[in-house]
Amino acid sequence: MLRTPSAGLVRRPGVPSQPGGPAVAPTGHRFTVLLPLSVASAQAAWYTLADVYGSGIGLGSTSNAGGSWSGRWLAMGGRTPVTRFPPAGQWLSTTALDARRAWVLFAGPQESGVSYLYGTSDAGATWRLLTAFPG
């Protein structure tokens, strides 16, 4: 675990990842924050990475106790295979049932009071809006 006085913002050193390990955010996303891990079982967990500028989020899972990971980097407000994550949305929580099923909660644009719940049942290959909670 790396700690820094700058609110946990750590630039990833240029160290190669193991095959099947977590992916590095695409070029232009030099600073990411590792958010709390959602542990579903001894074998299954989900990670969430957020771009400090709010332009993207990385979501991924393991089904073999961290031996390998699969994940995707998704643009906020950009098209995913099924739906659009909220533009200017702020990540609130990631919760998982297992390595295939997880939910992500976002706050809507500032002061709108709206929040959005998205879900996946295919290890994050597709996400869909399950509900929007009114403000």
C-alpha positions as CSV (number, residue, x, y, z in Angstrom):
1,M,0.0,0.0,0.0
2,L,1.4,3.4,-1.0
3,R,0.6,6.4,1.1
4,T,1.3,10.0,0.3
5,P,0.5,13.4,1.9
6,S,-1.2,14.5,-1.3
7,A,-4.5,12.8,-0.6
8,G,-3.5,9.4,-1.9
9,L,-2.7,10.5,-5.5
10,V,0.2,8.3,-6.5
11,R,1.7,8.3,-10.0
12,R,2.0,4.6,-11.1
13,P,5.7,3.8,-11.7
14,G,6.6,2.3,-15.1
15,V,6.6,-1.3,-13.9
16,P,5.1,-3.9,-16.2
17,S,1.9,-5.7,-15.0
18,Q,1.6,-9.4,-14.9
19,P,-0.5,-10.9,-17.8
20,G,-4.1,-10.8,-16.7
21,G,-3.3,-8.2,-14.0
22,P,-5.1,-4.8,-13.6
23,A,-4.7,-2.6,-16.7
24,V,-3.1,0.8,-16.7
25,A,-5.4,3.7,-17.5
26,P,-5.1,4.8,-21.1
27,T,-2.7,7.6,-22.1
28,G,-3.8,10.9,-20.8
29,H,-5.0,9.4,-17.5
30,R,-1.7,9.7,-15.5
31,F,-3.3,10.1,-12.1
32,T,-5.9,7.7,-10.8
33,V,-7.2,7.0,-7.3
34,L,-7.8,3.4,-6.2
35,L,-11.1,3.5,-4.4
36,P,-12.2,1.0,-1.8
37,L,-12.1,-2.7,-2.9
38,S,-15.4,-4.5,-2.9
39,V,-14.7,-8.0,-1.7
40,A,-17.6,-10.5,-2.4
41,S,-15.9,-13.7,-1.2
42,A,-12.4,-15.2,-0.6
43,Q,-12.2,-15.6,-4.4
44,A,-14.1,-12.7,-5.9
45,A,-13.4,-8.9,-5.6
46,W,-13.9,-5.7,-7.6
47,Y,-11.6,-2.7,-8.0
48,T,-12.6,0.8,-8.9
49,L,-10.2,3.4,-10.2
50,A,-11.2,7.0,-10.7
51,D,-9.5,9.6,-12.8
52,V,-8.8,12.6,-10.5
53,Y,-10.2,14.9,-13.2
54,G,-13.5,13.0,-13.2
55,S,-13.3,12.0,-16.9
56,G,-13.2,8.2,-16.4
57,I,-13.6,5.3,-14.2
58,G,-11.9,1.8,-14.2
59,L,-13.9,-1.2,-13.0
60,G,-12.6,-4.7,-12.9
61,S,-12.9,-8.0,-11.1
62,T,-11.1,-11.2,-10.1
63,S,-12.6,-14.7,-9.6
64,N,-9.5,-16.4,-8.4
65,A,-8.4,-14.5,-5.3
66,G,-6.4,-11.9,-7.4
67,G,-4.5,-14.4,-9.5
68,S,-5.8,-12.6,-12.6
69,W,-8.1,-9.6,-13.2
70,S,-10.3,-8.3,-16.0
71,G,-11.4,-4.8,-16.3
72,R,-12.3,-1.8,-18.4
73,W,-11.6,1.9,-18.4
74,L,-14.9,3.8,-19.1
75,A,-15.3,7.5,-19.9
76,M,-17.8,9.4,-17.8
77,G,-20.6,10.6,-20.1
78,G,-19.2,8.3,-22.8
79,R,-20.9,5.3,-24.4
80,T,-20.4,1.9,-22.9
81,P,-21.7,-1.2,-24.8
82,V,-25.1,-0.7,-23.3
83,T,-25.6,2.6,-21.6
84,R,-24.0,5.9,-20.7
85,F,-22.5,6.6,-17.3
86,P,-23.7,10.0,-16.0
87,P,-21.7,13.0,-17.3
88,A,-20.1,14.8,-14.4
89,G,-21.2,12.0,-12.1
90,Q,-19.4,11.4,-8.9
91,W,-18.6,7.8,-7.9
92,L,-20.2,6.9,-4.5
93,S,-19.9,3.1,-4.2
94,T,-19.1,-0.2,-5.8
95,T,-20.8,-3.3,-4.4
96,A,-20.4,-6.9,-5.6
97,L,-22.2,-10.2,-5.2
98,D,-19.5,-12.2,-7.0
99,A,-17.0,-11.8,-9.9
100,R,-19.7,-11.4,-12.5
101,R,-22.4,-9.3,-10.7
102,A,-21.7,-5.9,-9.3
103,W,-23.4,-2.5,-8.9
104,V,-22.0,1.0,-9.0
105,L,-23.8,4.1,-7.5
106,F,-23.1,7.6,-8.9
107,A,-24.2,11.0,-7.8
108,G,-25.6,13.1,-10.6
109,P,-24.4,16.6,-11.6
110,Q,-23.7,18.9,-8.7
111,E,-26.7,20.0,-6.7
112,S,-29.2,18.0,-8.8
113,G,-29.9,15.6,-6.0
114,V,-30.2,12.7,-8.5
115,S,-28.2,9.5,-8.1
116,Y,-27.9,6.6,-10.5
117,L,-27.5,2.8,-9.9
118,Y,-25.8,0.8,-12.7
119,G,-25.4,-3.0,-12.7
120,T,-23.5,-5.7,-14.6
121,S,-24.1,-9.5,-14.7
122,D,-21.2,-10.3,-17.1
123,A,-18.1,-9.2,-15.2
124,G,-18.3,-5.6,-16.4
125,A,-18.5,-6.3,-20.2
126,T,-21.8,-4.4,-20.2
127,W,-23.4,-2.0,-17.7
128,R,-27.0,-0.9,-17.7
129,L,-28.9,1.8,-15.8
130,L,-31.1,0.0,-13.2
131,T,-32.7,3.1,-11.7
132,A,-32.3,6.8,-11.1
133,F,-33.2,8.0,-7.7
134,P,-34.8,11.5,-7.9
135,G,-33.4,14.5,-6.0
